[in-house]
Amino acid sequence: MTLDHATIVDHLQRLLPAEQVHTDPDELAIASVDNFRKLQNIFGVHTMRRPAAVVMVRSTEEVSAVLAFAQEHGVNVVARTGGTATEGGLESGTEASIVVDGSPMDRIVSIDAYNMQATVQCGVPLQRLEDEARKVGLTTGHSPQSKPIASMGGLVATRSIGQFSTLYGGIEDLVVGCEVVLPGGEVARIKNVPRRAAGPDIRHVVIGNEGALCYITEVTVKLFPYLPENNIYMGWTLPTMQEGFEVLREVMVAGYKPSVARLYDYEDGQLHFSHFARPDECIVLFMAEGNAGITRATADGIHEIVAKHPSCSPVDPKLIEEWFLDLVWGPDKVQREDDRIRTTRNVNRTTEISADWSSINRIYDAAIARIRAEIRGITLLGGHSSHSYINGTNMYFNYFYDIDCAPELENDEFYFPIIDIICEETLRFGGSIVHHHGIGKARAAWVREEYGSSYGMLETLKRAFDPAGVMNMGTIIPVPTTARPGGPSGS
Ligand SMILES: Cc1cc2nc3c(=O)[nH]c(=O)nc-3n(C[C@H](O)[C@H](O)[C@H](O)COP(=O)(O)OP(=O)(O)OC[C@H]3O[C@@H](n4cnc5c(N)ncnc54)[C@H](O)[C@@H]3O)c2cc1C
């Protein structure tokens, strides 16, 4: 029998000190959504089911006790650390639900400059780890735009990626080992070694699990020398995205590893570079960092490649550097954006996908054309590529629209129709519908199509790790209580 909220709270208060079990109605309302339905928080209109409580956990033992209780009584667990999720991963999948907030677990356990790795609890904000690493001349190499507000547990759980990914990789390239609590309360540790060939790499069950398989309590990540004095910035304007993708491809295929490699289209470019780029110009930019010899060689190689594209016009590197320094989103910037949406009812959303070099421009063209033709109220529509690989790149669609409906209907009337177009066009050309924000509940309706014939492997993994189905129900794998009517496989 499903427990009611009062009974769940009563149990939790026996497991944890009372002040760690939060039941304030306003707090529960805010916890019922994340950035996926951010308008509900911005306009204070909450329509989603609320959790019974938000519990603030202080240790692995506390996480273990809560997860044991949850499994025994069939109570859904929504893991949370930084709370910056964008895809509905923090929504309650069912009535009997608790948010397990690991932000009090915020201890930097060690910064080991000899073995070049740092161990932190899940609630450590990435910015704090980065600041501490820099004090000893090191960097995490991980710089998502949410660096000041996201925490290590969530960053690992969503398979996040940062602006310097072309050199350092995504979080999957940085995680060395970790400690997790499995549903039911068992604690498991994956040890820290440079590499091992002892069967499958079980770190990948943890990385990107979005709280649907286990709770991450501690992670160890790699560190790198921090040498900003060697940074070299480069930028060019050019006429088309197609040519820009070709420049990116040639740089990657030649084996260069700039830390930043980005390409902006006309409309997205105007948001950032209108002081030097015309509205009919795209912008391709790079940053080389690290050891002086390597950065010089990287910059020389990129210049050589771009020189073969006569339509590229150089931009003063100082302008690229200035833009770059203001790229991350701290709480102030988030607040300003929320205020802007509240006063203008003009909403900004993003959706990120990936594909190989042959397909990326076709997906970009097809999705942009359809959104422009099929969606009302669009005031800006564009995108950029910000993470490149030898075999392809990502596309980060960036769009603004004026809403003419109640704020709580925005997802159904605008956001879902747009992401459906992006997912359809991406899958049509063989790409992936999620590059780095996770599937959450927002894109779960598309997960069968995303996985194709390997979907059974994903379901088997979920069943094996979470047999009672209590870990973030509806995240990654849709369930009837979270499926959206009319969505592809979620319906
Ligand atoms: C302004 C802004 C900019 C962003 N820029 C980027 C970017 O550049 N790159 C990028 O990759 N993402 C970006 N994001 C998305 C978001 O910041 C990332 O997904 C981030 O990794 C989430 O971390 P968090 O600590 O906030 O996690 P939360 O929001 O708390 O949780 C995210 C997901 O992980 C699960 N989870 C959280 N903690 C744990 C845990 N301890 N164990 C198991 N599961 C857990 C949650 O259940 C949820 O599904 C951005 C978001 C915003 C709002």
The ligand as an SDF file (V2000), in Angstrom:
LIG
                    3D

 53 58  0  0  0  0  0  0  0  0999 V2000
   22.1590   28.4390  -16.5180 C   0  0  0  0  0  0  0  0  0  0  0  0
   22.4630   26.9850  -16.7520 C   0  0  0  0  0  0  0  0  0  0  0  0
   23.5800   26.6350  -17.5100 C   0  0  0  0  0  0  0  0  0  0  0  0
   23.8740   25.2770  -17.7370 C   0  0  0  0  0  0  0  0  0  0  0  0
   25.0080   24.9600  -18.4600 N   0  0  0  0  0  0  0  0  0  0  0  0
   25.3400   23.6500  -18.6130 C   0  0  0  0  0  0  0  0  0  0  0  0
   26.5340   23.2980  -19.3260 C   0  0  0  0  0  0  0  0  0  0  0  0
   27.2860   24.1500  -19.8020 O   0  0  0  0  0  0  0  0  0  0  0  0
   26.8290   21.9800  -19.4380 N   0  0  0  0  0  0  0  0  0  0  0  0
   26.0250   21.0070  -18.8990 C   0  0  0  0  0  0  0  0  0  0  0  0
   26.3540   19.8250  -19.0250 O   0  0  0  0  0  0  0  0  0  0  0  0
   24.8870   21.3230  -18.2510 N   0  0  0  0  0  0  0  0  0  0  0  0
   24.5310   22.6070  -18.0790 C   0  0  0  0  0  0  0  0  0  0  0  0
   23.3820   22.9260  -17.3970 N   0  0  0  0  0  0  0  0  0  0  0  0
   22.5280   21.8760  -16.8570 C   0  0  0  0  0  0  0  0  0  0  0  0
   22.8420   21.5070  -15.3800 C   0  0  0  0  0  0  0  0  0  0  0  0
   23.5900   22.5030  -14.7490 O   0  0  0  0  0  0  0  0  0  0  0  0
   23.6180   20.2040  -15.3440 C   0  0  0  0  0  0  0  0  0  0  0  0
   22.7570   19.1580  -15.7610 O   0  0  0  0  0  0  0  0  0  0  0  0
   24.2300   19.8480  -13.9890 C   0  0  0  0  0  0  0  0  0  0  0  0
   25.0460   18.7340  -14.1940 O   0  0  0  0  0  0  0  0  0  0  0  0
   23.2350   19.5620  -12.9100 C   0  0  0  0  0  0  0  0  0  0  0  0
   23.9220   19.5330  -11.6710 O   0  0  0  0  0  0  0  0  0  0  0  0
   23.1570   19.8460  -10.2940 P   0  0  0  0  0  0  0  0  0  0  0  0
   24.1150   19.6430   -9.1820 O   0  0  0  0  0  0  0  0  0  0  0  0
   22.4890   21.1380  -10.3680 O   0  0  0  0  0  0  0  0  0  0  0  0
   22.1170   18.6280  -10.3040 O   0  0  0  0  0  0  0  0  0  0  0  0
   20.5760   18.6190   -9.9350 P   0  0  0  0  0  0  0  0  0  0  0  0
   19.8340   19.6570  -10.6890 O   0  0  0  0  0  0  0  0  0  0  0  0
   20.4230   18.6100   -8.4630 O   0  0  0  0  0  0  0  0  0  0  0  0
   20.1720   17.1790  -10.4980 O   0  0  0  0  0  0  0  0  0  0  0  0
   20.2970   16.8830  -11.8700 C   0  0  0  0  0  0  0  0  0  0  0  0
   19.9190   15.4140  -12.1140 C   0  0  0  0  0  0  0  0  0  0  0  0
   20.8660   14.5580  -11.4630 O   0  0  0  0  0  0  0  0  0  0  0  0
   20.2390   13.7920  -10.4300 C   0  0  0  0  0  0  0  0  0  0  0  0
   21.1150   13.8770   -9.2530 N   0  0  0  0  0  0  0  0  0  0  0  0
   21.4730   15.0020   -8.5700 C   0  0  0  0  0  0  0  0  0  0  0  0
   22.3000   14.6790   -7.5730 N   0  0  0  0  0  0  0  0  0  0  0  0
   22.4750   13.3360   -7.6080 C   0  0  0  0  0  0  0  0  0  0  0  0
   23.2120   12.4130   -6.8180 C   0  0  0  0  0  0  0  0  0  0  0  0
   23.9560   12.8200   -5.7810 N   0  0  0  0  0  0  0  0  0  0  0  0
   23.1490   11.0950   -7.1420 N   0  0  0  0  0  0  0  0  0  0  0  0
   22.3960   10.6560   -8.1940 C   0  0  0  0  0  0  0  0  0  0  0  0
   21.6780   11.4860   -8.9650 N   0  0  0  0  0  0  0  0  0  0  0  0
   21.7160   12.8120   -8.6850 C   0  0  0  0  0  0  0  0  0  0  0  0
   18.8820   14.4490  -10.1970 C   0  0  0  0  0  0  0  0  0  0  0  0
   17.9180   13.5200   -9.7610 O   0  0  0  0  0  0  0  0  0  0  0  0
   18.5530   15.0230  -11.5630 C   0  0  0  0  0  0  0  0  0  0  0  0
   18.0140   14.0250  -12.3890 O   0  0  0  0  0  0  0  0  0  0  0  0
   23.0360   24.2700  -17.1990 C   0  0  0  0  0  0  0  0  0  0  0  0
   21.9130   24.6340  -16.4280 C   0  0  0  0  0  0  0  0  0  0  0  0
   21.6320   25.9680  -16.2060 C   0  0  0  0  0  0  0  0  0  0  0  0
   20.4270   26.3130  -15.3710 C   0  0  0  0  0  0  0  0  0  0  0  0
  1  2  1  0
  2  3  1  0
  2 52  2  0
  3  4  2  0
  4  5  1  0
  4 50  1  0
  5  6  2  0
  6  7  1  0
  6 13  1  0
  7  8  2  0
  7  9  1  0
  9 10  1  0
 10 11  2  0
 10 12  1  0
 12 13  2  0
 13 14  1  0
 14 15  1  0
 14 50  1  0
 15 16  1  0
 16 17  1  0
 16 18  1  0
 18 19  1  0
 18 20  1  0
 20 21  1  0
 20 22  1  0
 22 23  1  0
 23 24  1  0
 24 25  2  0
 24 26  1  0
 24 27  1  0
 27 28  1  0
 28 29  2  0
 28 30  1  0
 28 31  1  0
 31 32  1  0
 32 33  1  0
 33 34  1  0
 33 48  1  0
 34 35  1  0
 35 36  1  0
 35 46  1  0
 36 37  1  0
 36 45  1  0
 37 38  2  0
 38 39  1  0
 39 40  1  0
 39 45  2  0
 40 41  1  0
 40 42  2  0
 42 43  1  0
 43 44  2  0
 44 45  1  0
 46 47  1  0
 46 48  1  0
 48 49  1  0
 50 51  2  0
 51 52  1  0
 52 53  1  0
M  END
$$$$
